[in-house]
């Protein structure tokens, strides 16, 4: 099995800003559209923020997730 690189970006494809990257082995599962994730993955808990997955793009060796900050009031 080939290990994919996972990238997380702020905003949608074409207007994205990089948040963090990791190996797919660093994730406990594969996020899908609408899932909540704490990012950046390697930051201390007090520096992480909750994001919602809006888009997912799969290429040969990478999986990219495009996110927006989670609004607790929604």
Long-range contacts (C-beta under 8 A, 24 or more apart in sequence): 2-61, 4-61, 4-62, 4-63, 5-61, 5-62, 5-63, 6-62, 6-63, 6-64, 6-65, 7-62, 7-63, 7-64, 7-65, 8-37, 8-39, 8-40, 8-41, 8-51, 8-64, 8-65, 8-67, 9-64, 9-65, 9-66, 9-67, 10-51, 10-66, 10-67, 10-68, 10-69, 11-66, 11-67, 11-68, 12-54, 12-55, 12-66, 13-55, 13-57, 13-64, 13-66, 16-66, 19-51, 19-67, 24-63, 30-63, 31-56, 31-65, 32-56, 36-70, 37-65, 37-67, 39-67
